[in-house]
Each structure stands twice: as C-alpha cells, then as structure tokens.
Amino acid sequence: MIDPALLRPGRFDMLLEFSPPDETQRAEIFKIHLRGKPAADDVDPKTLARMTEGATGADIMRICESAALLALTDYIGKGKNADSSEPKMIRMIDFQNAIESR
C-alpha cells in the first residue's frame, strides 16, 4: 500500500506494477542465492521453484537464509562444532521446512 499523499501531482505520478517471477525466473533466483553455499546434492532449484509459486525475489532470499539457519541449527543440535570434519550442508528438507514456515 502506498500512502495517497505520495501520489499527489508532482511526487510519484506513475505507478509500476511488477508481477512475481515465473517458475523459470524463480529457479534462476534460487541459483543466485545458492551460489557459494554448501548445498547438498539433493537441492534442486527447479524443484524449489515449483514449490514457491507466487514468491518474490525477496521471499526466495529469505527462504534460502532460513534453510541455511535450519541446517546450522540441526548441525549444532547433533553436537557438531566448527572443528568437525563432517561438512555442514543445506539439505532439501531444510528448504522444504523453510518454505512451509513462510
């Protein structure tokens, strides 16, 4: 919602509406946010895109952040620490849980 005062003449005279990204665009956005992150082999941007119809780029960014936090919380909860040789991976289940909780 935009305050009507902002829409008075001489301020913001034009409104632009942007549609949410389509499935292909969402998959690309997931790829961008997964770049450089320790994602498990089962994490598939195309599958994630199918699961997030209507999500915006900001929504996808938040999903990726939440999935990473869930993975880290699970890792620490299992008694792992930074010195552990077991890699800390973000799994598909972490993304599914992040999507369900949004």
PyMOL CGO cylinders between C-alpha atoms (Angstrom):
from pymol import cmd
from pymol.cgo import CYLINDER

trace = [
    CYLINDER, 0.00, 0.00, 0.00, 1.20, 3.45, -0.87, 0.3, 1, 1, 1, 1, 1, 1,
    CYLINDER, 1.20, 3.45, -0.87, 0.13, 6.46, 1.15, 0.3, 1, 1, 1, 1, 1, 1,
    CYLINDER, 0.13, 6.46, 1.15, -2.15, 8.57, -1.09, 0.3, 1, 1, 1, 1, 1, 1,
    CYLINDER, -2.15, 8.57, -1.09, -0.16, 11.68, -0.11, 0.3, 1, 1, 1, 1, 1, 1,
    CYLINDER, -0.16, 11.68, -0.11, 2.77, 10.27, -2.06, 0.3, 1, 1, 1, 1, 1, 1,
    CYLINDER, 2.77, 10.27, -2.06, 0.64, 10.02, -5.19, 0.3, 1, 1, 1, 1, 1, 1,
    CYLINDER, 0.64, 10.02, -5.19, -0.30, 13.71, -5.37, 0.3, 1, 1, 1, 1, 1, 1,
    CYLINDER, -0.30, 13.71, -5.37, 0.81, 15.55, -8.51, 0.3, 1, 1, 1, 1, 1, 1,
    CYLINDER, 0.81, 15.55, -8.51, 4.50, 16.36, -8.61, 0.3, 1, 1, 1, 1, 1, 1,
    CYLINDER, 4.50, 16.36, -8.61, 5.55, 13.44, -6.45, 0.3, 1, 1, 1, 1, 1, 1,
    CYLINDER, 5.55, 13.44, -6.45, 5.17, 9.93, -7.75, 0.3, 1, 1, 1, 1, 1, 1,
    CYLINDER, 5.17, 9.93, -7.75, 2.92, 10.36, -10.76, 0.3, 1, 1, 1, 1, 1, 1,
    CYLINDER, 2.92, 10.36, -10.76, 3.44, 6.91, -12.20, 0.3, 1, 1, 1, 1, 1, 1,
    CYLINDER, 3.44, 6.91, -12.20, 2.83, 3.54, -10.61, 0.3, 1, 1, 1, 1, 1, 1,
    CYLINDER, 2.83, 3.54, -10.61, 4.55, 0.47, -11.97, 0.3, 1, 1, 1, 1, 1, 1,
    CYLINDER, 4.55, 0.47, -11.97, 3.28, -2.98, -11.17, 0.3, 1, 1, 1, 1, 1, 1,
    CYLINDER, 3.28, -2.98, -11.17, 5.63, -5.94, -11.25, 0.3, 1, 1, 1, 1, 1, 1,
    CYLINDER, 5.63, -5.94, -11.25, 4.39, -9.49, -11.43, 0.3, 1, 1, 1, 1, 1, 1,
    CYLINDER, 4.39, -9.49, -11.43, 6.06, -12.12, -9.27, 0.3, 1, 1, 1, 1, 1, 1,
    CYLINDER, 6.06, -12.12, -9.27, 8.70, -14.15, -11.12, 0.3, 1, 1, 1, 1, 1, 1,
    CYLINDER, 8.70, -14.15, -11.12, 7.56, -17.20, -13.06, 0.3, 1, 1, 1, 1, 1, 1,
    CYLINDER, 7.56, -17.20, -13.06, 8.88, -20.70, -12.36, 0.3, 1, 1, 1, 1, 1, 1,
    CYLINDER, 8.88, -20.70, -12.36, 11.94, -20.34, -14.61, 0.3, 1, 1, 1, 1, 1, 1,
    CYLINDER, 11.94, -20.34, -14.61, 12.81, -16.98, -13.07, 0.3, 1, 1, 1, 1, 1, 1,
    CYLINDER, 12.81, -16.98, -13.07, 12.37, -18.35, -9.54, 0.3, 1, 1, 1, 1, 1, 1,
    CYLINDER, 12.37, -18.35, -9.54, 14.75, -21.22, -10.36, 0.3, 1, 1, 1, 1, 1, 1,
    CYLINDER, 14.75, -21.22, -10.36, 17.34, -18.68, -11.52, 0.3, 1, 1, 1, 1, 1, 1,
    CYLINDER, 17.34, -18.68, -11.52, 16.84, -16.62, -8.36, 0.3, 1, 1, 1, 1, 1, 1,
    CYLINDER, 16.84, -16.62, -8.36, 17.37, -19.76, -6.27, 0.3, 1, 1, 1, 1, 1, 1,
    CYLINDER, 17.37, -19.76, -6.27, 20.58, -20.46, -8.20, 0.3, 1, 1, 1, 1, 1, 1,
    CYLINDER, 20.58, -20.46, -8.20, 21.81, -16.95, -7.42, 0.3, 1, 1, 1, 1, 1, 1,
    CYLINDER, 21.81, -16.95, -7.42, 21.11, -17.31, -3.71, 0.3, 1, 1, 1, 1, 1, 1,
    CYLINDER, 21.11, -17.31, -3.71, 22.61, -20.82, -3.59, 0.3, 1, 1, 1, 1, 1, 1,
    CYLINDER, 22.61, -20.82, -3.59, 25.85, -19.73, -5.23, 0.3, 1, 1, 1, 1, 1, 1,
    CYLINDER, 25.85, -19.73, -5.23, 28.75, -20.32, -2.85, 0.3, 1, 1, 1, 1, 1, 1,
    CYLINDER, 28.75, -20.32, -2.85, 26.54, -22.02, -0.26, 0.3, 1, 1, 1, 1, 1, 1,
    CYLINDER, 26.54, -22.02, -0.26, 27.14, -25.61, 0.88, 0.3, 1, 1, 1, 1, 1, 1,
    CYLINDER, 27.14, -25.61, 0.88, 24.02, -27.16, -0.67, 0.3, 1, 1, 1, 1, 1, 1,
    CYLINDER, 24.02, -27.16, -0.67, 23.58, -30.92, -0.63, 0.3, 1, 1, 1, 1, 1, 1,
    CYLINDER, 23.58, -30.92, -0.63, 23.28, -32.81, -3.92, 0.3, 1, 1, 1, 1, 1, 1,
    CYLINDER, 23.28, -32.81, -3.92, 19.52, -33.24, -3.43, 0.3, 1, 1, 1, 1, 1, 1,
    CYLINDER, 19.52, -33.24, -3.43, 18.88, -29.47, -3.54, 0.3, 1, 1, 1, 1, 1, 1,
    CYLINDER, 18.88, -29.47, -3.54, 17.32, -28.68, -6.92, 0.3, 1, 1, 1, 1, 1, 1,
    CYLINDER, 17.32, -28.68, -6.92, 16.49, -25.06, -7.86, 0.3, 1, 1, 1, 1, 1, 1,
    CYLINDER, 16.49, -25.06, -7.86, 13.83, -26.23, -10.36, 0.3, 1, 1, 1, 1, 1, 1,
    CYLINDER, 13.83, -26.23, -10.36, 12.03, -28.23, -7.68, 0.3, 1, 1, 1, 1, 1, 1,
    CYLINDER, 12.03, -28.23, -7.68, 12.28, -25.31, -5.27, 0.3, 1, 1, 1, 1, 1, 1,
    CYLINDER, 12.28, -25.31, -5.27, 10.83, -23.03, -7.94, 0.3, 1, 1, 1, 1, 1, 1,
    CYLINDER, 10.83, -23.03, -7.94, 7.84, -25.36, -8.40, 0.3, 1, 1, 1, 1, 1, 1,
    CYLINDER, 7.84, -25.36, -8.40, 7.26, -25.30, -4.63, 0.3, 1, 1, 1, 1, 1, 1,
    CYLINDER, 7.26, -25.30, -4.63, 7.23, -21.49, -4.38, 0.3, 1, 1, 1, 1, 1, 1,
    CYLINDER, 7.23, -21.49, -4.38, 4.58, -20.24, -6.80, 0.3, 1, 1, 1, 1, 1, 1,
    CYLINDER, 4.58, -20.24, -6.80, 3.92, -16.54, -6.19, 0.3, 1, 1, 1, 1, 1, 1,
    CYLINDER, 3.92, -16.54, -6.19, 7.16, -15.99, -4.27, 0.3, 1, 1, 1, 1, 1, 1,
    CYLINDER, 7.16, -15.99, -4.27, 9.14, -12.83, -4.94, 0.3, 1, 1, 1, 1, 1, 1,
    CYLINDER, 9.14, -12.83, -4.94, 12.91, -12.50, -5.10, 0.3, 1, 1, 1, 1, 1, 1,
    CYLINDER, 12.91, -12.50, -5.10, 12.88, -11.25, -1.51, 0.3, 1, 1, 1, 1, 1, 1,
    CYLINDER, 12.88, -11.25, -1.51, 10.80, -14.28, -0.46, 0.3, 1, 1, 1, 1, 1, 1,
    CYLINDER, 10.80, -14.28, -0.46, 13.31, -16.61, -2.11, 0.3, 1, 1, 1, 1, 1, 1,
    CYLINDER, 13.31, -16.61, -2.11, 16.23, -14.86, -0.43, 0.3, 1, 1, 1, 1, 1, 1,
    CYLINDER, 16.23, -14.86, -0.43, 14.51, -15.30, 2.94, 0.3, 1, 1, 1, 1, 1, 1,
    CYLINDER, 14.51, -15.30, 2.94, 13.79, -18.98, 2.21, 0.3, 1, 1, 1, 1, 1, 1,
    CYLINDER, 13.79, -18.98, 2.21, 17.47, -19.56, 1.45, 0.3, 1, 1, 1, 1, 1, 1,
    CYLINDER, 17.47, -19.56, 1.45, 18.52, -17.76, 4.64, 0.3, 1, 1, 1, 1, 1, 1,
    CYLINDER, 18.52, -17.76, 4.64, 16.01, -19.74, 6.70, 0.3, 1, 1, 1, 1, 1, 1,
    CYLINDER, 16.01, -19.74, 6.70, 17.11, -23.05, 5.17, 0.3, 1, 1, 1, 1, 1, 1,
    CYLINDER, 17.11, -23.05, 5.17, 20.74, -22.26, 5.99, 0.3, 1, 1, 1, 1, 1, 1,
    CYLINDER, 20.74, -22.26, 5.99, 19.80, -21.38, 9.57, 0.3, 1, 1, 1, 1, 1, 1,
    CYLINDER, 19.80, -21.38, 9.57, 17.76, -24.58, 9.92, 0.3, 1, 1, 1, 1, 1, 1,
    CYLINDER, 17.76, -24.58, 9.92, 20.69, -26.63, 8.62, 0.3, 1, 1, 1, 1, 1, 1,
    CYLINDER, 20.69, -26.63, 8.62, 23.08, -24.96, 11.04, 0.3, 1, 1, 1, 1, 1, 1,
    CYLINDER, 23.08, -24.96, 11.04, 20.69, -25.38, 13.97, 0.3, 1, 1, 1, 1, 1, 1,
    CYLINDER, 20.69, -25.38, 13.97, 20.31, -29.08, 13.14, 0.3, 1, 1, 1, 1, 1, 1,
    CYLINDER, 20.31, -29.08, 13.14, 24.08, -29.48, 12.79, 0.3, 1, 1, 1, 1, 1, 1,
    CYLINDER, 24.08, -29.48, 12.79, 24.75, -27.86, 16.16, 0.3, 1, 1, 1, 1, 1, 1,
    CYLINDER, 24.75, -27.86, 16.16, 21.86, -29.77, 17.74, 0.3, 1, 1, 1, 1, 1, 1,
    CYLINDER, 21.86, -29.77, 17.74, 23.59, -33.01, 16.79, 0.3, 1, 1, 1, 1, 1, 1,
    CYLINDER, 23.59, -33.01, 16.79, 26.61, -31.96, 18.82, 0.3, 1, 1, 1, 1, 1, 1,
    CYLINDER, 26.61, -31.96, 18.82, 28.71, -30.89, 15.85, 0.3, 1, 1, 1, 1, 1, 1,
    CYLINDER, 28.71, -30.89, 15.85, 31.06, -27.94, 16.01, 0.3, 1, 1, 1, 1, 1, 1,
    CYLINDER, 31.06, -27.94, 16.01, 33.28, -25.90, 13.73, 0.3, 1, 1, 1, 1, 1, 1,
    CYLINDER, 33.28, -25.90, 13.73, 36.14, -28.37, 14.22, 0.3, 1, 1, 1, 1, 1, 1,
    CYLINDER, 36.14, -28.37, 14.22, 34.08, -31.33, 12.98, 0.3, 1, 1, 1, 1, 1, 1,
    CYLINDER, 34.08, -31.33, 12.98, 35.27, -32.92, 9.76, 0.3, 1, 1, 1, 1, 1, 1,
    CYLINDER, 35.27, -32.92, 9.76, 31.67, -33.59, 8.69, 0.3, 1, 1, 1, 1, 1, 1,
    CYLINDER, 31.67, -33.59, 8.69, 30.58, -30.87, 6.24, 0.3, 1, 1, 1, 1, 1, 1,
    CYLINDER, 30.58, -30.87, 6.24, 27.69, -28.58, 7.12, 0.3, 1, 1, 1, 1, 1, 1,
    CYLINDER, 27.69, -28.58, 7.12, 25.30, -28.96, 4.17, 0.3, 1, 1, 1, 1, 1, 1,
    CYLINDER, 25.30, -28.96, 4.17, 21.95, -27.30, 3.47, 0.3, 1, 1, 1, 1, 1, 1,
    CYLINDER, 21.95, -27.30, 3.47, 19.60, -30.13, 2.52, 0.3, 1, 1, 1, 1, 1, 1,
    CYLINDER, 19.60, -30.13, 2.52, 16.36, -30.20, 0.57, 0.3, 1, 1, 1, 1, 1, 1,
    CYLINDER, 16.36, -30.20, 0.57, 14.47, -30.93, 3.80, 0.3, 1, 1, 1, 1, 1, 1,
    CYLINDER, 14.47, -30.93, 3.80, 15.80, -27.64, 5.20, 0.3, 1, 1, 1, 1, 1, 1,
    CYLINDER, 15.80, -27.64, 5.20, 14.36, -25.82, 2.19, 0.3, 1, 1, 1, 1, 1, 1,
    CYLINDER, 14.36, -25.82, 2.19, 11.05, -27.67, 2.49, 0.3, 1, 1, 1, 1, 1, 1,
    CYLINDER, 11.05, -27.67, 2.49, 10.79, -26.69, 6.15, 0.3, 1, 1, 1, 1, 1, 1,
    CYLINDER, 10.79, -26.69, 6.15, 11.71, -23.07, 5.35, 0.3, 1, 1, 1, 1, 1, 1,
    CYLINDER, 11.71, -23.07, 5.35, 9.05, -22.93, 2.62, 0.3, 1, 1, 1, 1, 1, 1,
    CYLINDER, 9.05, -22.93, 2.62, 6.38, -24.45, 4.87, 0.3, 1, 1, 1, 1, 1, 1,
    CYLINDER, 6.38, -24.45, 4.87, 7.11, -21.96, 7.65, 0.3, 1, 1, 1, 1, 1, 1,
    CYLINDER, 7.11, -21.96, 7.65, 6.91, -18.83, 5.50, 0.3, 1, 1, 1, 1, 1, 1,
]
cmd.load_cgo(trace, "trace")
